[in-house]
Amino acid sequence: MLYARRVALLCVCVIGVLPAAANAAHPPEFWRAIANAKFEPPAGADVPALALELCDLFASPDAELRDDVGYSTFVAWTFQKKLLDAAALRPVTATLLKNLRVDIGSTGSDAVFRRSFSALALGVVAARDNTDHVLSEAESRALLDAALQYLNDEKDVRGYDQTKGWMHSAAHTADLIKFLARGRFITTTDQARVLDAIARKMSANGVFVYGEDERYARALLSIVNRSDFDRDGFAAWLTRARPGPLKAALPPAADLQGRQNIKNLLSKLEVLLSADLSGPESVAFARDRVRAALKDLF
């Protein structure tokens, strides 16, 4: 597969820059101290090596360690403080890409945390690339391929657990796609790939109830706001994605659930487009087409 070849190439490229593995991972108290110090690394610390170790926190079933400490530290170091340059980000990105495939297809286990929060962290990498161009074209394309593959293959779409916190793989992947869709290497063909992948995700799962439709609507908005927005392609996608008439008096529950997800997605997108009064002219075009697609769906 094209995705596999690109990711394999990326992994080969970073083998030579991987730092030596630490003798032992730092305990949670070490990471909590960094978070409490406003995410400043210890004096003299090997930040690139720590960033690689940090990726393991994404697998923790402890919500505070995984999200408030691990992910928040990753955001601070990668995007806010920019402590990781392009060279340091390559092995981190390769590790996160591998994480997307760990136990992929499994459901109901804690394995989803590693995959889901790695997708969320890759969104931070994509956001950083949009501002500082830290990825090559090949690396950016490998990341897009991996994101769309993960979107398709992830079956554990649980949103929230009262004990373990957010799982939210669908929403986290939407955030990743949102930033990728703003990238400088995205083509009109890629726009169509993203649109179709989102429609498949929304129509092939039970009704999302934890804001996933809003997150995917923002990913769609990233495409609409592009200077090279493919208007004809978007209009054609709306025709493909819009739920058709139900074919049975008692349709399968899955058909009703997917239909509701698409309706929710387009409704949220219409709200975002209507609120963007200062956006480019493409926003008005998309808004009118989405409103037409929503007609008679309610």
C-alpha positions in Angstrom: 0.0 0.0 0.0 1.1 3.6 -0.7 0.5 4.4 3.0 2.8 1.6 4.1 5.6 2.5 1.7 5.5 6.1 2.8 5.6 5.3 6.5 8.3 2.8 6.0 10.4 5.4 4.2 9.9 7.8 7.0 10.9 5.3 9.6 14.1 4.4 7.7 14.9 8.1 7.5 14.9 8.5 11.3 16.7 5.4 12.3 20.0 7.2 12.1 18.8 10.0 14.4 17.1 8.0 17.1 18.8 8.8 20.5 19.9 5.9 22.7 17.2 4.5 24.8 17.2 5.6 28.5 18.1 2.9 31.0 14.7 3.4 32.7 11.6 5.5 32.3 11.2 8.4 34.6 8.5 7.9 37.3 5.2 9.8 37.2 6.5 12.3 39.8 9.2 13.4 37.4 6.6 14.4 34.8 4.2 15.9 37.3 7.1 18.2 38.5 7.6 19.4 34.9 3.9 20.1 34.5 3.9 22.0 37.8 6.9 24.0 36.7 4.8 25.4 33.8 6.3 22.6 31.6 9.9 23.8 31.8 12.3 20.8 31.4 14.9 20.2 34.1 18.2 22.1 33.6 20.5 20.3 31.3 17.8 17.8 30.3 18.0 16.0 27.0 14.7 17.3 25.7 14.5 15.3 22.5 15.1 12.0 24.5 12.5 13.1 27.0 10.0 13.8 24.2 10.3 10.3 23.0 9.8 8.9 26.5 6.9 11.3 26.9 5.0 9.5 24.1 4.6 6.4 26.4 2.5 8.5 28.8 -0.2 8.5 26.1 -0.9 4.9 26.8 -1.6 5.4 30.5 -5.2 4.6 31.7 -4.6 7.4 34.3 -6.4 10.4 32.8 -4.3 13.0 34.8 -1.0 11.5 33.7 -2.1 10.9 30.1 -3.9 14.1 29.4 -3.1 16.8 32.0 0.6 15.9 32.3 1.6 13.9 29.2 -0.3 15.6 26.4 -0.1 19.1 27.9 3.7 18.8 28.2 3.9 17.6 24.6 1.9 20.7 23.4 4.1 23.0 25.4 7.4 21.5 24.2 6.3 21.0 20.5 4.1 24.0 19.8 4.2 26.6 22.5 7.8 26.7 23.6 9.1 25.1 20.4 11.8 23.1 22.2 11.9 20.5 19.5 13.3 21.4 16.1 12.7 19.5 12.9 15.5 17.0 13.6 14.1 16.2 17.1 10.6 15.9 15.8 11.4 13.2 13.2 11.9 10.3 15.7 9.0 11.5 17.8 6.7 11.6 14.7 7.9 8.1 13.7 7.1 6.8 17.2 3.6 8.3 17.1 3.0 6.9 13.7 3.9 3.4 14.9 1.6 3.9 17.9 -1.4 4.3 15.6 -1.0 0.7 14.6 -0.6 -0.9 18.0 -3.5 -3.4 18.5 -5.4 -1.6 15.7 -8.9 -3.1 15.3 -9.2 -4.0 18.9 -12.1 -2.6 21.0 -12.9 -2.3 24.6 -9.4 -2.3 26.0 -7.0 0.3 27.3 -4.9 0.0 24.0 -7.1 2.7 22.5 -5.4 5.4 24.7 -2.0 5.0 23.0 -3.5 5.2 19.5 -6.0 8.0 20.2 -3.6 10.3 22.1 -0.8 9.6 19.5 -3.3 10.9 16.9 -3.9 13.9 19.0 -0.2 14.5 19.4 0.4 14.2 15.7 -2.1 17.0 15.2 0.2 19.2 17.3 3.1 18.2 15.0 0.9 19.1 12.0 0.0 22.4 13.6 3.6 23.2 14.2 4.4 22.4 10.6 1.8 24.8 9.5 3.6 27.6 11.2 7.3 26.6 11.0 7.5 24.1 8.1 9.2 21.3 10.1 8.1 18.5 7.9 9.3 17.7 4.4 6.7 17.1 1.7 7.4 13.4 1.9 6.9 13.4 5.7 3.8 15.5 5.4 2.3 13.2 2.9 3.2 10.1 5.0 1.4 11.7 7.9 -1.7 12.4 5.8 -1.8 8.8 4.6 -1.3 7.5 8.1 -4.1 9.7 9.5 -6.6 8.6 6.8 -5.6 5.0 7.3 -6.1 5.3 11.1 -9.4 7.0 10.6 -10.6 4.0 8.6 -9.1 1.3 10.8 -9.8 2.5 14.3 -12.8 0.5 15.6 -12.8 1.7 19.2 -14.8 4.9 19.0 -15.8 5.1 22.7 -15.8 8.8 23.8 -15.5 9.0 27.5 -15.2 6.8 30.6 -16.0 8.2 34.0 -13.1 6.4 35.6 -10.4 6.6 32.9 -11.4 9.8 31.2 -11.4 10.7 27.5 -10.7 8.0 24.9 -12.2 10.0 22.0 -10.3 8.4 19.1 -12.7 9.8 16.5 -12.5 13.4 17.8 -8.7 13.2 18.2 -8.3 12.0 14.6 -10.6 14.9 13.5 -8.2 17.3 15.2 -5.3 15.8 13.4 -7.1 16.0 10.0 -8.1 19.6 10.7 -4.5 20.7 10.9 -3.4 18.5 8.0 -6.1 20.0 5.8 -4.5 23.4 6.3 -1.1 22.2 5.1 0.8 23.6 2.2 1.2 20.2 0.5 -2.5 19.3 0.3 -3.8 18.9 -3.3 -7.3 19.0 -4.6 -7.1 15.2 -4.8 -6.2 15.1 -1.1 -9.2 17.4 -0.4 -11.5 14.7 -1.9 -9.7 11.9 0.0 -10.3 13.8 3.3 -13.9 14.5 2.6 -14.8 11.0 1.6 -12.8 9.5 4.6 -14.8 11.7 7.0 -18.1 10.7 5.4 -17.2 7.1 5.7 -16.3 7.5 9.4 -19.5 9.3 10.2 -21.8 6.9 8.3 -20.2 3.6 9.5 -20.4 4.0 13.3 -23.1 4.4 16.0 -24.3 7.9 16.8 -21.5 10.0 18.1 -22.6 11.8 21.3 -19.3 13.4 22.6 -18.9 16.3 20.1 -17.2 14.3 17.4 -19.5 15.8 14.7 -18.3 19.3 15.8 -14.7 18.3 15.5 -15.2 16.9 12.0 -17.1 20.0 11.0 -14.0 22.0 11.9 -11.9 19.7 9.8 -14.2 20.4 6.9 -14.0 24.1 7.5 -10.2 23.9 7.1 -10.8 22.7 3.6 -13.4 25.3 2.8 -10.9 28.1 4.0 -8.1 26.9 1.7 -7.1 29.3 -1.1 -7.3 26.4 -3.5 -10.6 25.1 -2.2 -12.1 22.7 -4.8 -15.6 24.0 -5.0 -16.9 21.6 -7.6 -15.3 18.7 -5.7 -17.0 19.9 -2.4 -20.4 20.2 -4.1 -20.0 16.7 -5.6 -19.0 15.3 -2.2 -22.2 16.8 -0.6 -24.2 14.9 -3.2 -22.4 11.7 -2.3 -22.5 12.1 1.4 -26.1 13.4 1.8 -28.2 10.5 3.1 -30.7 9.2 0.5 -34.2 8.0 1.1 -34.5 5.0 3.5 -35.1 1.9 1.5 -37.1 -0.1 4.0 -40.0 0.5 6.3 -37.9 -1.0 9.1 -34.3 -0.2 8.1 -31.3 -1.6 10.0 -30.3 0.4 13.0 -26.8 1.1 11.6 -28.4 2.9 8.6 -30.3 5.2 10.9 -27.2 5.8 13.1 -25.0 6.7 10.1 -27.7 8.9 8.7 -28.0 10.8 11.9 -24.2 11.3 12.1 -24.1 12.8 8.6 -27.1 15.1 9.4 -25.3 16.2 12.6 -22.1 16.8 10.8 -23.6 19.0 8.1 -25.7 20.9 10.6 -22.6 21.7 12.7 -20.8 22.7 9.5 -23.6 25.0 8.5 -23.5 26.7 11.9 -19.7 27.3 11.6 -20.0 28.6 8.0 -22.9 30.9 9.0 -20.9 32.3 11.9 -17.8 33.1 9.8 -18.9 36.4 8.4 -15.4 37.7 7.7 -14.2 34.5 6.0 -13.3 34.1 2.3 -15.9 34.1 -0.4 -15.6 30.3 -0.5 -17.4 30.2 2.9 -20.6 31.7 1.4 -20.4 29.2 -1.4 -20.0 26.2 1.0 -22.7 27.5 3.3 -25.3 27.7 0.5 -24.4 24.2 -0.7 -24.6 22.8 2.7 -28.0 24.4 3.4 -29.3 22.9 0.1 -28.0 19.5 1.1 -29.7 19.8 4.5 -33.1 20.6 2.9 -35.7 18.0 3.6 -33.4 16.0 5.9 -35.3 17.1 9.0 
